[in-house]
Amino acid sequence: MNDEENLGVEGFADRFEPEARGDCQLYLISPREVGGGFPDRLRTALGGGPVAAFQLRVKDVDQHALARLAEPLQRICADADVAFIVNDDMSLAKRIGADGVHLGQKDGRVEDARALLGSAAQIGVTCHDSRHLAMAAGEAGADYVAFGAFHPTTTKPSDYRPDSSILGWWSTLFTIPSVAIGGITPDNARPLVEAGADFLAVCQAMWGADDPAVPVARFAEVMKR
């Protein structure tokens, strides 16, 4: 696979139309355990409504083992035309031919990820509550910026609590999509959509449900502009 063939599906950020600022879209974050019956749960979730992307976020697992765990999930996402994003590890993203990588502030430079993964890869950057970090990420060539946590979360506890106005500021000045993350549920998501979020990143609200297709369907209604 060469550097121009990383994307097995249309890049999820490429689906965003800045001129129209269409409906907000759903970006799923994996739970920490993705073995066992999780592939079936992922398939069920993707059948519940439109999903733009799925991020593999698993910690403390050897890269070889994680690559094996990723294989069926990546195939399910490709079949559903859902972008498959790897959290933190650009070398793993390269190894498995992921559609992109999401970088925290300590996970490496956008420029290095671009050089490794190619021009077609989707590269996102965590920007917490910082306008400065978001602008720096955009200037470095990121495909999207992520703000949060907007609400308390047990998935990845955070002391950062941006005001939703940062989403409106970003959408007014920049065409690069924004992702809102952190404790988002169908019940509290609407203000973030109205503020200007292009994507909602969701974990616990999805995988904590008995039937993950149900919250997907609920989010689909909430994310309409």
KANORBEL-V87924 format. One record per backbone hydrogen bond with DSSP energy under -1.0 kcal/mol. NH is the residue of the N-H (numbers start at 1). CO is the residue of the C=O. E is the energy in kcal/mol with one decimal. If there is no record, write none. Layout:
<<NH CO E> <NH CO E>>
//
This chain:
<<5 2 -2.0> <16 13 -1.1> <21 17 -3.0> <24 223 -1.9> <25 198 -2.1> <27 200 -2.8> <28 53 -2.8> <29 202 -2.8> <30 55 -2.6> <38 35 -2.4> <41 37 -1.5> <42 38 -2.7> <43 39 -2.3> <44 40 -2.2> <45 41 -2.5> <46 42 -2.5> <48 45 -1.9> <52 26 -2.6> <53 26 -1.3> <54 83 -2.8> <55 28 -3.0> <56 85 -3.1> <66 62 -2.8> <67 63 -2.4> <68 64 -1.5> <69 65 -2.2> <70 66 -2.2> <71 67 -1.2> <74 70 -3.2> <75 71 -1.9> <76 72 -2.1> <77 73 -2.3> <78 74 -2.4> <79 75 -2.3> <80 76 -1.3> <81 78 -1.2> <82 77 -3.0> <83 52 -2.2> <85 54 -3.0> <86 100 -2.2> <87 56 -2.2> <88 102 -3.2> <89 87 -2.3> <93 89 -2.0> <94 90 -2.0> <95 91 -2.4> <96 92 -2.4> <98 93 -2.4> <99 84 -2.0> <101 122 -1.9> <102 86 -2.7> <103 124 -3.0> <107 104 -1.6> <113 109 -2.1> <114 110 -2.7> <115 111 -2.1> <116 112 -2.0> <117 113 -3.0> <118 114 -2.3> <122 99 -2.5> <124 101 -2.2> <125 144 -1.3> <126 103 -2.5> <127 146 -3.2> <130 127 -2.7> <134 130 -1.6> <135 131 -2.5> <136 132 -2.3> <137 133 -2.3> <138 134 -2.4> <139 135 -2.4> <140 136 -1.6> <141 138 -1.1> <142 137 -2.4> <143 123 -3.1> <144 123 -1.2> <145 177 -2.0> <146 125 -2.6> <147 179 -2.9> <148 128 -1.9> <150 181 -2.0> <151 182 -1.2> <166 163 -2.1> <167 164 -1.5> <169 165 -2.5> <170 166 -2.1> <171 167 -2.4> <172 168 -1.8> <173 169 -1.5> <174 170 -2.7> <179 145 -2.7> <180 199 -2.7> <181 147 -2.0> <189 185 -1.1> <192 189 -1.0> <193 189 -1.8> <194 190 -2.7> <195 191 -1.7> <196 192 -1.0> <197 192 -2.3> <198 178 -1.4> <199 178 -1.6> <200 25 -2.4> <201 180 -3.2> <202 27 -2.3> <206 203 -1.5> <207 203 -2.5> <208 204 -2.1> <209 206 -1.1> <214 211 -1.9> <216 212 -1.3> <217 213 -2.1> <218 214 -2.0> <219 215 -3.0> <220 216 -2.0> <221 217 -1.1> <222 218 -1.9> <223 219 -2.3> <224 221 -1.1>>
//
